[in-house]
Structures are given as C-alpha cells and as structure tokens.
Amino acid sequence: MRQAGRYLPEYRKLREKAGDFFKLCFTPELAAEATLQPIRRFGFDAAILFSDILVVPYALGQSVQFTLNEGPQLDAITDRRGVTQLKTELDHGVLTAIYETIERVKEDLPPAVSLLGFCGAPWTVATYMVAGSGTSEQEPARRFAYQDPQGFSDLIEKLIEASASYLVRQLEAGVDAVQIFDTWAGVLPAEEFHRWCIEPIQRIIAKVRHQVANAKIIGFPRGAGTTLLRYVEGVPVDAISLDWTVDPVFLREHVAMDVPVQGNLDPLVLLAGGAALDRSVEAILKAFSGRPFIFNLGHGVLPQTPIAHVEQMLARVRAVEGR
Ligand code: CP3
C-alpha cells in the first residue's frame, strides 16, 4: 500500500515536475512512471496503480483539490440536495487517462509482476465527500447517515454504481486484481458497518463479477476490529487485507485457514527500523504461515520512512522465505 509516495526521492521529483497531484494522476506517462518507480527500486512482486480513491468523486462532478501537505479538499456535500447535484453516472471520459496508464504499465511491467487496480469503498469515499476533507472520526458522514439515512443511502448508491463500473474498466484495461480500500470502516457500530460497508461492497463485487466473471478482488476493512468476522463471512472477496492491529491469533481462531490474507506490518515499525523491524517481520511470517498469505504493510508507507528500512524489511522477508 502506498508504494509510491513522499518517502521516495524519485517520486518527489516527479511530483514537483507535475506540480499538481491530480495532474500526476491524470497524465498517463507520469502516473505510469510513479507506478513503476518502486518496482524498479525494490523488485516487489506486485505494483499498485498510481492514482487516488478521490478520482471517483471528481469524475462524479465534485470539485477535488490536493494542496501540498494538506491533504484533499472537496466541495463538501452537506445535504440531500448536494447528492442530487452529482452526475448520475461516472464520467469515464475524465478517467480515460487512468485506463491508459494501466495499459502503459502493463507493457513495461515484468510479466511475473502483478498489477493491482483499486477504488475506495463507498463509505470511505463518502466520508471525504461529506466532510470536504479528511476528518479524524469521520463525524460529518456519520451524522449525515444518522440524520438523513435516505439521503445518505442515495449517495452510497451512486458510489456503488460508480465504483463497480470503474473497477470493471480497470480490469478491462489490464489490472490483474483490484483492492477495495475501506480505510474508515473502523469508526462504525456493527449495524452501521453492515449497512454502509458490508452491503455496498457485496453489491459492488456482484456487479463487477457479473461483467468480469473471474475478477480477483481484495478487501481492506481497516480498523474493523471484531466486526472483521462479519466482513469475512459476508463479503466474497478473494483475499482480506489486514491492518496492523489485527491479532494473528484471533484470525487463526476465527477465520478458516484457506482464506487468503495479506498484511500486516505496522507502518511505524517500518519507519522506526532496527531490531524491532526484524522482529515484527519474522513474527508476521511465522504467525500467518500455513495459510495463503501475502506479506504487506498494514497501511501505507509513511513519508518519513528511510529507504534503508524498506530494504531491510525486504531482505528479511526474502531470507525467511528462502528467496
Ligand atoms: O500506493 C500507491 O502508490 C498507490 C496510489 C495510492 C494513493 N492513494 C496515492 C497518494 C493509493 C492506493 C491511494 C489510496 C487512498 N487515497 C486512500 C485509501 C488507502 C489509504 O491510504 O488509506 C485514501 C483514504 C486516499 C485519500 C488521500 N489521498 C488522502 C487522505 C491523501 C492525503 C494524505 C497524505 O498522505 O498526505 C492522499 C494523497 C496521496 N495519495 C498521496 C499519494 C502518493 C500523497 C500526495 C502527495 O504526493 O502530496
């Protein structure tokens, strides 16, 4: 997750050249370069498309801006009227550049390296659309959902349709699998989690597989805690991406050993490095052995992470795995 980013000097250079973050996302030549940079430097087994989850609100007609070091700024949707002002369908014309990036990356990527596409889950994307920015507890969206469930449901419906058609187009353009990021799944009580996370993702998956029968889909319900079990039972993903707080023992006790998982190194231990990093890597490889497993972080690489620590992590993983 967040392979490309501010911890890489070559990314910072590209970002400066583009000037604007969305310009980087929407210029195929530059976005393909950002996608490939971490593969060239580290030889990861999979690349993730360089883009952002907020291209979907943008292609639905909402204004979205990235101010340097301030995160995203959107024109907040505060009521039902705001929802009706969005486009009825995702404007794929706006997203053509992204599909072209995928085609370019596929051409340049070694055949053994998989390419991942992605979108944000409706709930997570809605939290930004409603608040107009990142918020610590996603209060604006939660309040909207409680005060006007129908209005909020209209927004989620739009995002279900948009996300499904966006993922289908990414798969058609050549990605090998897609990941659905539900970064803010962890703030909802069980019933709301079911309504705003599980059900919408179930519907997206059904729609995607209706058009691309064998679509490979990874789910990331970050911070779901014990409601993770509802997600595993209810959402037919091919693999579950685990955040760094998920206890492997809990997983072994409650989730069948044939369910593939990926994760879940704490991004902060990658930043910290040293003996703690080695210990964490080894503990994860040991704890998840015996089931289909993809070693990964539990969330994105933090901007201050030293490159040497990423190298240390990879050396450790490869030593343990005998590669
Ligand atoms: O890993 C990759 O290189 C793939 C590209 C990718 C980005 N964003 C690039 C990015 C992916 C998969 C995302 C997903 C994303 N974007 C999520 C879900 C996963 C997660 O990280 O939780 C979310 C919630 C967003 C929304 C978003 N984009 C925020 C809140 C921010 C600002 C936060 C920050 O780190 O500054 C972004 C910006 C962003 N997206 C950057 C990158 C490389 C940093 C932008 C920059 O260069 O200034």
Residues whose N, C-alpha, C, O or C-beta is under 5 A from the ligand:
A	BS01	CP3	M1 R2 Q3 A4 G5 R15 I48 L49 F50 S51 D52 I53 G71 P72 G134 F181 T183 G300
